[in-house]
Amino acid sequence: MQVFPISSLNTLGANGLSHLGRLSVLLFLGLVLLWSCKDDGPDAIPSNVWLISTSDDYQEKAQEALVNMESGDTLHFKQGTYSFNQQLSVSGKSGIVIRGEGRDNTILDFSGQVSGAQGILATDMTDVIFADLTVRDMPGDGIKAKDCDGISFFRVGAVYSGGPDANHGAYGLYPVTSNDVLVDDCYVTAASDAGIYVGQSEQVHVRNCFVEQNVAGIEIENCINSDVYGNRAERNTGGILVFDLPGLPVIKNGHTCRVFDNILDRNNTINFAPEGNIVGNVPEGTGIMLLSARDVEIFNNTITNCNIMGVGIVSFVALDSLGAATNTDPEFDEYVYNIHVHDNSFTRAPSDPFGGLFALTLSAVYSGFGIAPDIVWDGIINPDLPLSEQKICHHDNGGAQFADIDAANDFTDVVANPADNDCTIAALPVTALDAPALSYTVPPVFP
Amino acid sequence: MDVLPLRLKPFSPDRRKRSLALLTLVLPAALLFLGSCKKLPGPDSGFDMDALPLAMLSDYGLFDGPLVDLEPGEYLMPYTLNTPLFTDYAHKARHIYLPPGERMTYLGPEEIDFPVGTLIFKTFFYPDDFRTPEGPRRILETRVLAHHEDGWQAYGYRWNDAQTDAENKVTGKVVDVAWIDEAGANRSTNYIIPNVVECENCHQIGDPLQPLGPKPRNLNGTYSYPSGPANQLAYWAAEDWLEGAPDPSAVDALPLFADPASGSLDARARAYLDVNCAHCHRPEGDAENSGLYLNLENDNEGALGICKTPVAAGGGSGGLDYAIVPGQPDSSFLLYRMISTDLDEAMPELGRTIEHTQGVALIRDWIAALPGDPCD
């Protein structure tokens, strides 16, 4: 357990403030330090830091802070393990930071929780940051952030102990109906739906995260403008999902998502989602899966040993025809539009077994390939629109096999590497992001 | 059980006119006295809203006698609701405070306009034995909604073990409670006192906070006043606490959910769902992203849950495909979530740790009787 030098104190209070604000805070801090430097200087706690330690009546104190914090304040959990029996909640704050002293050092444990469906619930926030702590063993979701304008997670963990289990909470990190969402260098394991779930949001970056043994590692659902990059997804049922689902009121149909520079390895975990859950339809052995998505660019990913498909491109029509789900939302567009898969590397041992759920169907479908194809498209197009508006393109994927499996017609006309799909689409732009940032990468530690 | 001792000040039929007349008489005198004896803020002159929340419940000085008796003083109006929110079988005492000279205004069957300075108190308690509810009891918390110039604020007061007073807290607490129910069975649970953010999560309809209980249609019923039982809307009008209200017979009363004489099965079920679910499950509510709208005004069958597939339900669908399958309560996850006490499944998310058997029975009967084909 590393203790950082006290010099890191000078980054405190600077979070989320303008340069001017930062300067004045530093000046103020400097004055405070000068004033009190005689003997107790190192112990001085900036007045805008609400400090919590395990020896406090910490549940009471932390919730009190979350109610009374003002703009620019930080709620700081010193290292240690904290047990909560109620959800922590915060609402309507602007420019606050909730942090610990490291993802492995500050653990908020909710295994004894008797109230609230999340570990932490943040609603209607502006520029809020969660950093350097882990939430553990929530009966429900980990951290849910709803209706936030600017929210960042840095080095946050959400852990459900004991590996895959249908009784675990659905989502580890769960920003929803928000905009300017950043999830950076986070870790989530064993969530029974998606480890990192971003839903109905605009301007989203999920980067440099490690997600393992969840049903879905990362899920982008009904979002507009998302970049998912630099992540490692291992041993989930499906590594990264870009889904649009019907019946969601805020964003009916998402679009524009870039998935790049990710490592997707051995995402073959048996699907353990609770029955009736839409993510229960993700076949084990899925690297990346798109559902009813529009404008998605998948590039520079390394996809290894995902047994049933490296990239799956599926429309809701296919789920419907398989009897897996029904769309009753007239405003929902079920089809897939403009998908561009290029410059990825696919590796898989030919002897790897197909996954469980659709194994029977797909092994028959795949029989002509000898090995499961790397990129699988259900072959379903919107009959009311020209093909030029719904291109499914792949190229430069190191000789990866592409399959049109004709799911609309009971897989009767499976085509390997159809020429029409050897095409290209203009690159998507970088997703603009205006999420709050931290001025440090190593968390400050208090004595 | 809801007979609370009450001493109401005998207001004249038109307080405002009288106040005006009084004002012209006393103004010169008051001016003379100003400076020498300025009246302190308090029950009889209105509270200094900027000074709220007061530290202790007793600081408001609104109850007579020992606080534990919850005996309303002259500036409090007690009330009850036809169909209340279920809160783990807790009993509730409800009181409204209006600044002297102010009145509530009837805006429609769903809405009352409360003057600035209004305080609404709701006190949660468990009688030791529900068969004798007026007997010994344990009071846990008093929740307060205060109407400021810029909107409502929520405050919580946590009762001490000695039951002498309650202290303002922004945090919640888990409290072990035990009681004997109406059938004589020993019951217990972890009662959840919410924190103020959770208060806001429920009371935030759209953006500002709002009172949820006191709507004219839910107030349109009988209360046992010291002077005898009377319709609450009529009594409030007669006592000059409420203006603009039509005769109660012209206001559609919300039925009493457990009293078949008060309304049809459909009306009682919809009343129960409205009161217990619709603070979130409405288009402006916290659960808008679910697309499930259980407010009384919603007449869209799909949004009401009929053959509606789950959205962001996590494990909450219990393996069931639809919120409501007409005629099939056990295939309806709306009912499943009313029964479940798992934190990631239980509905409502706040305020219920055990099953409300009467409520579940009502919704079960309602779904069983719903016409229409099973979904698919």
Interface residues (C-beta under 8 A of the other chain):
Chain A: Q59 E60 Q63 E64 L66 V67 N68 N85 Q86 Q87 S89 V90 S91 G92 Q113 V114 S115 G116 A117 L121 T123 P139 G140 D141 K146 A166 N167 G169 A170 Y171 V176 T177 S192 D193 G199 Q200 L245 P246 G247 L248 P249 V250 P274 E275 G276 N277 I278 A325 T326 T328
Chain B: V170 T171 G172 K173 V174 N190 I192 N195 V196 V197 E198 E200 N201 P283 D286 E288 N289 G291 G302 C307 K308 T309 P310 V311 A312 A313 G314 G315 S317 G318 G319 L320 D321 F333 D342 L343 D344 A346 E349 L350 T353 D376
